[in-house]
């Protein structure tokens, strides 16, 4: 009887720990639940997380298009929300970049610039984040 109680306690603790891990990833490091499981193919873009991503991307792109200087960069290797977060964060750390957005569907990122920055600097930021930057267009 005591062994069963101990095993049940371990199972409850493990389930609680798993739940806390998902909450931490979702709210504190900007990672979707499906990203913590390896990729987002399970939801096929129909989960609430994907809808929030799409709306956030649309809002950011509208802001970017108002900048007199903006660029679109092809990005290869993004597979989930965590990838988007890493690319946007890497680009926004570049001096001169005011706002960035990335899209899984388009496999690209966009930046709004307060000053003209070389395309190579933008590519380097994406490459350092672990992705392959391609063509840059104005």
C-alpha positions in Angstrom: 0.0 0.0 0.0 2.8 2.4 0.8 4.6 1.7 -2.4 1.4 2.6 -4.4 1.2 5.9 -2.5 4.8 6.8 -3.3 4.4 5.9 -7.0 1.2 8.0 -7.1 3.0 10.9 -5.5 5.8 10.7 -8.0 3.4 10.7 -10.9 1.5 13.7 -9.6 4.8 15.6 -9.0 5.9 14.8 -12.6 2.6 15.9 -14.1 2.8 19.1 -12.0 6.4 19.8 -13.1 5.5 19.2 -16.8 2.7 21.7 -16.5 4.9 24.3 -14.9 7.5 23.8 -17.6 4.9 24.5 -20.3 3.6 27.6 -18.5 7.2 28.9 -18.1 8.0 28.4 -21.8 4.7 30.0 -22.9 4.8 33.1 -20.8 8.4 33.8 -19.8 10.5 32.9 -22.8 7.9 33.3 -25.6 7.9 29.7 -26.7 4.7 28.0 -27.9 3.6 24.8 -26.3 4.0 23.0 -29.6 7.6 24.4 -30.0 8.5 22.7 -26.7 7.6 19.5 -28.3 10.0 19.9 -31.2 7.9 21.6 -33.9 4.6 23.2 -34.7 3.4 20.7 -37.3 0.8 19.2 -34.9 -1.4 22.3 -35.0 -1.0 22.9 -38.8 -1.3 26.6 -38.1 -4.9 26.4 -36.7 -4.0 26.7 -33.0 -4.7 29.9 -31.0 -0.9 30.4 -30.8 -0.6 30.6 -34.6 -3.5 33.0 -34.8 -1.8 35.3 -32.3 1.4 35.1 -34.2 -0.3 36.0 -37.5 -2.0 39.0 -35.9 1.2 40.2 -34.3 3.0 39.8 -37.6 0.4 41.8 -39.5 0.5 44.6 -36.9 4.3 44.8 -37.0 4.4 44.8 -40.8 2.0 47.7 -40.9 4.3 49.7 -38.6 7.4 48.6 -40.6 5.9 49.8 -43.9 5.5 53.3 -42.5 9.3 53.6 -42.1 11.0 55.4 -44.9 13.7 52.7 -44.8 12.7 49.1 -44.5 14.0 45.8 -45.8 12.8 42.2 -46.3 15.2 39.4 -45.7 14.7 35.8 -46.8 15.3 33.5 -43.9 15.9 29.7 -44.2 15.5 27.4 -41.3 12.6 28.8 -39.2 10.2 26.1 -38.2 8.3 27.3 -35.1 7.3 30.3 -32.9 10.6 30.0 -31.1 12.4 30.6 -34.4 10.4 33.7 -35.1 11.2 35.0 -31.6 15.0 34.4 -32.1 15.1 36.0 -35.5 13.1 39.1 -34.4 15.2 39.5 -31.3 18.5 39.2 -33.2 17.4 41.8 -35.7 16.1 44.2 -33.1 19.5 44.1 -31.3 21.2 45.6 -34.4 21.9 49.3 -34.0 19.6 51.2 -36.3 16.8 48.6 -36.4 13.6 50.0 -34.7 11.2 47.1 -35.3 11.3 43.6 -36.8 8.8 40.9 -37.8 9.3 37.4 -39.1 6.9 35.0 -40.9 7.1 31.2 -41.0 4.8 31.1 -44.0 6.9 33.5 -46.0 10.2 32.3 -44.6 11.3 35.9 -44.3 11.8 38.8 -41.9 11.1 42.5 -42.3 12.8 45.4 -40.5 12.0 49.1 -40.1 15.2 51.1 -39.9 15.8 54.6 -38.4 19.1 54.8 -40.5 20.4 53.0 -43.5 22.2 49.8 -42.5 24.1 47.5 -44.8 22.4 44.3 -45.9 25.4 42.3 -44.7 24.9 43.5 -41.1 21.3 42.3 -41.2 22.3 38.9 -42.7 25.0 38.5 -40.1 22.5 39.0 -37.3 20.2 36.3 -38.7 23.1 33.9 -39.3 24.4 34.4 -35.7 20.9 33.5 -34.4 21.3 30.1 -36.2 19.4 30.6 -39.4 20.5 31.2 -43.0 19.8 34.7 -44.3 19.2 35.0 -48.0 18.4 37.9 -50.4 17.6 41.3 -48.9 15.1 43.6 -50.8 14.0 47.1 -50.2 
